[in-house]
């Protein structure tokens, strides 16, 4: 059995990691780390784990943790993982970081957008961006994984094939995104109170959202050039879900069949990316509670543009599910193990 430790086990992404790993045949959680709930029973923090998890919450002592487990998941705020890791720890244990600390290869870009001094820039180059559908072989050999953000995962998988094949103009990409409130984390914030969110929808982080450089970097790899996008996220009154609608100008006239063939070329063998049928637009409810990403597109011949769409669960494929998928690859397991989750409906 793979012994796993989770630092940040009482946040939403950490709680989802616990839920997924409890059903994993080859892994067990032996360390439930939480700075806010040290010595409190985990099932008191998450009552859904009553009589399922009997353990108490531990601290975030990564050095001690590294001597007890095979893999550490850090579901923590930006900056913490980078401040805790060192070469000795990485020689003992594999780390899957769910924060943004190692996602962006240029430390100056990270520090500019996150307003933090990076505490371990020496590991940025080594860290593998954990988008399994694109970086699978590098993930297998990695000891440090930068688990992608939720918006970047859905956006990249929706746009990547058309950029990679040169069908769209990178300079024309606009991304309109929606997220449920769990994407903002479990901490108490006035903006996330029920009365603030219910029967309301709002844009936030307009032109300054911290996922922007991460998306641009990944799309830049696909395009083979620097990419700049307009990215506007919105908060919607639901618990889970990401829906993105992206727009770009086509470089040439194409048919539905030609574009569909491109998507199928990239995703036909991918277990967790579902390319929907013609005229079917993704919906968050169709992927809720699962590790699936549903993608689709619509050609607008009138404007010469294409609309690319994607939907996924921000806590599963957007965080914990993707982390487990990375763990499976790193340890030579079946990639889908513990993730064969049928979406919840209704």
N, C-alpha and C positions, 0 to 999 in steps of 0.2 A: 504493500500500500504506500502511496505517496503521502507523506506527512506535510500538511499545509498549515501555514500560519497567516492570519489576516490582521494587519494593522489598520484600524479604522473599520472594525467589524460591525459597529453600531450605526453607521451611516446607511443611506439607502442602497448605495452600490455594494457596501460591505455586507449588508443584510441579504442582498440578492445573491452574493457569492456564497454565503452560508447555505442558503436555500438550495442552490444548485449543487454544491459539493456534498450536501447531505444525501443526495441521490446518485452520487458518482460511485461506480463500482471499484475504482482503483485509487481513490483519494479519501483522506479523512482530515478534518480540521482539528488540530490539537492546540491551537493558540487563538483565542478570540481577543484581539487587542483593541483597547478603547481607552483613550486618555480620559474621557469624561465619566466612564462608569467602572473604574478599576474596583475589583472585588465584588461587584454586583453580579448576580446571576444573569446570564445572557437572556434567559427566558423571561426575566422581569423587564428587560428593555424591549424585547420583541415577544409579546405574549403568544404569538402564533407558534413559537418554538417550545411552548410548554410541553413537558414530557418527551421532547425530541432532543433538545440540547440542555444538558444539566450543568455545563461548565460555567465558571465565573469568568468575568472579563479580566484580562491581564493588561499590563502596560505596553509601551511601544519600545521596549529594550531590544533593538534589532540584533545587537551582538549576541545576547543570550538566546534570542529566538533562532538565529542562524545555526546555532549548535544543536538545535532540537528538531528542525524540519528540513524538508527537501526543497520547498518552494515558499516564498513569502509574497503575498499580495499586499500592496500598499494602496488602500482605498482612502486616501488622505488629501487634505488641502495641498495646493501647490507649495513647493519648497521643502516639505517635510522629508520626503524620500531622499532628495538630493543632500539634505543635511545629515542623514543617518548612514548612508552607505559608504563603504570603503573597499579597498582591494581585498582585504582579509575576508570580509563578509561575502564578496562575490566569488571568492575561491571556495567557499563552503556551500553556497546555496544559490538557487536561481531566484531572480526577482522579477515580478510582473507589477509594474507601477501603473496604477490607474489615474494618476495625476498627469499634469502636462510637463513634468520636469525634464523628460528626455525625448519628447516628441519632436521638438524643433532643433534642427542641426546647428543653427547659428545662435550662439549664446547671447549675442547682442540683441537679436530679435526677441528672444525669450524674455530678456530683462526689460526690454522696452515695453512689451505688451503686458507682461505680468507684474511689472513694477517690483521685481524681486532680484536680489543678487543670487546668482546660481552658485550653490555651495560645492558642487562637484562637477565642473565642466569637463574634467578629464575623461568622464565616462559617456559624454554625449555622442561622440563618434561611434563608439562601440554599440550603443543601444540600438536595438532593432525595432522599427515601427511595426507594431503588432497587428497589421491588417492582413489577416491570414490569406485571403483570396488573392493578394498581390505579392506578399513577401514570405510565402510559406516556407521555402527552402532556407532562407536566412533565419527564420524563427526556430527551425529545428535545431540549429547550432548555437543559439544565443544563450547567454546567461543573464542578460538584462533586457527586458521587453518594455517598450513604451506603449502601453495600451492606448489605442486611439480614443479621441473624444467622440461623443455621440453625434453631434452635428457633422464633424468631419467624416465619420464612418459612412453615414447615410449619403452625404453629398458626394464623396469620392466614388463610392460604388455606383451611384446613379450616373455620374458623368464620365468616369475613367475610360470606358471602352471607346467612346466617341472621340475623346481627346487623343487617346493613344493611336487611333487609326486616322487622325487628322481630318475628321469630318466637320469639326466646328472650330470657329475662330476663338482662341483663348482670351483675346482682349475684350470679348463681348459677353462674358459670363456674368449673369446675375442670379443670385440664389436667395429665394424667399423661403424661410424655414419656420416651422411651428414646433413647440415642445410642451409637453405636460409639465406640471409643477415639480415633480420629483427630480427633474433635471437640475433644479436649483439647490438640491441637497436638503438635509433634514434639520439644519439649524433654523432657529426662530428668526424670521425676518418679517417686518411689517408688510412688505410688498407681496409676501406669499400667504398672508392671512386669508381665511376663507372669504371674508367680506370684500377683500381687495381683488381676489381672483375670480370668484363666482360671478357668472353672467357678465364676464368682461374679457377682452382680448387687447393685448398691447404689444407694440414693438419695444425692444430694449437693446441696449448695446449697439445702437445704430452707427455703423461705420467704424466702431471701435471694439467690437466683440472679440474676445481673446482667442476664439477658435479660427478667426480669419487667417492668420499667418500659417496655421497648421493645414488648413484646407488649401491655401495657395501653394504651400510647399509640395503637398502630395499631387496636386493637379499639375504643378510644374514638372514633376518627374514624368508624368504621362505625356505632357506636351513637348518635353525636351527643351523648354525655355521658361523664363520667368513668367508667372501668371499673376495678374491682379484682378480681383473680383469685387463686386458689390455683394455683401452678405448682410441680410437683415433677419434676425431671429425674432420670433413672437412667442409670448407666453399665452397658452390657452388653458381654459378651466377643465383639465382632466389630469388624472394621476400619472399616466404613462403615455409615451408615444412621441415619435418624431415624424414629421411629414415635411419633405422638402420639395419645392417646385423650382427648378432651375431653367434658365433661358439662355440660349446662345444662337448666334448667327451661323447658318450652315455655309460651308466653303463651296459647296456645289449642290446641284439639285439631286436629291436622292428619293428613293421610294421607301415605303414602309418595309417591304421585304428586305431591302439592302441594310437598313438600320437594324432590323430584328436579327438579321444574320450576324451582325457585329456583336450585339449583346449575347447571342447564343454562343458565339465563338469563345467569349470570355467566361460565360457563366453556366453553360450547359452542364458541366460536370461539378459545379459548385453546389454542395448540399444546402447551404443556407442563403443563397441568392436565388430568388424566384423571379423570372422575367414573365410578366403577366401577358395575357392575350391582348390582341388588338382592341382598342377602345375601352380597355379596363384600366381605371386609375387606382393607384394604391390607396388603401385606407389603414389608419393606425389600428383599428379594431381587428383587422385580419392578421396582425402579427403580434398582438398583445400577449405577453407572457412567454414569447418564443424567441429563438435566436435567428429567425428569418429576417431578411431584408427583401421587400417586394419592390421591384423597379418597373417602370414603364416609360413610354414616351409618346409624343404627338407631334407630327410635322405640321407646321403652319406655312403652307405654300404661299399664302397671301403676303406674309412678311419675310419669307425666306429664313425663318427661325425654327428652332426645334425646342420643345418643352420636355424636359427630363424630370421624372418624378420618382420619389422613393419614400418608403415608409418602414419603420422598425420600432421596436421597443427600446427606449433609451437606457433602461436598466439591464437589459439582457444583451442583445447584440451591441448596444451602445456602451456597455460597461462590463458587467460580471460575466455574461455569456461569452463575450469575446475573450475575456481573460482566461476562462476555462478552456476555450478553444485553443488559445496560445499554450496553456499548460499541457494540453494533450499532445500538441506537436513537439514541445520541448522534451517530453518524456517518452516519445515514441509510441504513444497510444493512438487508438482510432480517434481521428479528429472530432468526430461527432459524439464521443462518449459523454454521457451526462447531459447532453444537449438536445436530445430527440424530444423536444417539447412541442406538443400540438398547441397552436394558438388558442387562447381562451375566447369563446364567443357564446352569447353576447357579453 
